[in-house]
């Protein structure tokens, strides 16, 4: 089965495959790939992390369900560690790409897009490891909605909004239709 958007280079005999991770943070995007040096993918520059980047397998099934992915970054630089310690990352977008490089041509395919969830930082001597999980956007379907659709609830969003002011009086109102 062929997927729309999958690089045609995957069908050739000789190509170099790669993984790339894009984390869209408030202070800007952090883009890393599992090679060395910089790589331009879709007009954006990804910094090489070499073999220090690891991404879990991306699950797919015929059933609709919220699947997640975990990412591991070892031997991180102090700038990335500083970002991990200070940045508000939860619910920010995380994208994972697979791609192919053939004779200077870079093609990629997004295999996962979700929201960053839990980050764990562990230090051992001079090295630091950051692990992060990201959940599919479908996880939002399982979250409870706390809206009450009352005047008080609406005023919590905007104190000047009177859109629900008469909602209570409408509950027992008799409306004659078409007569």
N, C-alpha and C positions, 0 to 999 in steps of 0.2 A: 504494500500500500504506500503510495507516494503522498506526502503532505505538501500543501501549498506553502511556498516560501522557503522550503528546505534548499540550501545551496546545491546547485547541480554538481559542484565539485565533489560532493560525497559519493557520487556515482563513478568517479574516475579511479584509476588504480593508484595514482600518486598524489597525495595531498598531505599537508600537516594539519592535524586537528588541534583545536584549542577550546578552552573554557574561558568565559569572561563574566565578570560580576559587576553590576552597576547598582550602587546604593545612592538613592536620591535623598540627601540629607538637607536640612534647613540651610546650612552654610554653603552648600554646593554638592555637586555629585562626586562620589568616590568611585573611580573606575579602575578595576584591576583585571589582569588576565594571567593565565598560567604559563607564560613564556618569559623571555628576557627582553629588556628594552621597552620602548614605547611601540604601540600598535594602534593604528587608526581604524576604527570600526564605525561605519555610518557617519563619518565626519567628526567623531569624538575620539579623543586620545585616551587610551587605556595604558596604565603603568604595569610593567611586568613584575610579577611576583614569583616567577619561576615555579619550582615544585612546592612552594610554601602555601599555595592555595589548593584547597580541596573542597569539592561540592558533592553532597550526597546524590544518590540517584533520584531523578525526578519521576515520580510515579504517575502512571496514567491508567485509567480504567474506562470501561464502557459506561459505568455508572457515574452520575454527577455526584461529586463529593469534594470536600475541602482537603486537599493534599498539601503537605508542606515540604520544605527542603531545609537542609542544614549546611552551613558553610563554615570552614575552618581556615584560619590564617595563622601561620606560625612564623616566628622570627620577625615580628612586625617592627617597623621603624617607630621612633618616638613621636613623629607627627601623626601617624595613624593611631597609636595608643592614646595620644592626647585627644584626638577626635572621639575615640570610643569612650573615653572617660567623661567628656564634657558635652557631647552632642545629644540632643533629644532625638533618639532613633526610632522609638516605638511607633508603629503604624505608618512609617515612611516606606516608600516604594523600593523594592529590591527586584532586580531583573537578572536572570541568568541566561547566557547565550552559549551556544555551541557554534563553532565555525570551522572554516577550512581556509588554508592558505595554499594557493597553487601559483607558481611562477609570478609572485608579487601581487596576485589578486587576493583580496580578503573578502570572504563572504561569511555571513553569520545568520543565525536563526534563534529567535527567542524561545526557549524551552520552558521558562517559568517567569511569572510575574506575580508578585504578592506583596505582603506588608511585613516589615521586620517586626519580630516579636520579642524574643529573649536573647540577651547577649551575656556571655560568660567570659571573664578575663582571668587567665591563670598565669602566674609568673613562677619560673623556676630558674633561679640564678640570673644569668644575663639574658635569657630568652623569655619571650612573652607569647602566649597563644590566645587568640580571640576566636570564640565560636559563637555563631549566631543562627537562630532559626528564623525562617520566614514562613508565613502562612498564606495560603491562597486567599484571594478576595472573597471566595465563596464562604469563608468562615464567618463573614458578616451576617450571613443568613441565619446563623445559629445564635447570634447575640440578641438578647432581649431588647425590645424597643420600649423606652421609658416615657414616651410622649403620652399625655393624657387628653389632649385636644380640649382643654378647658381654657377659660380666660386667664386664670392664674398661671397656667403653664405657658401660654403665649406671652404673657407679660414678663415671664422669666427670660425670654429671648429678646423682647423689645418692649420696654415699659410704656411706650407711646402707642403700641398697636392695640386697637380695640376691635379687631376682627372677630373675636369670639365672645364679645361682651354679652350678647343676648342668647348664647347657645343654651343656657339652662332653661330659659323661658320657652324655647322651641320644642322641648321634649314633650310637653303636654298640649301643644297647640294643635287645634283641628284646622286642617286646610281643605277647603273645598276645591276640587279640581274639575275643570271643564264644565262648569255648570252655569 
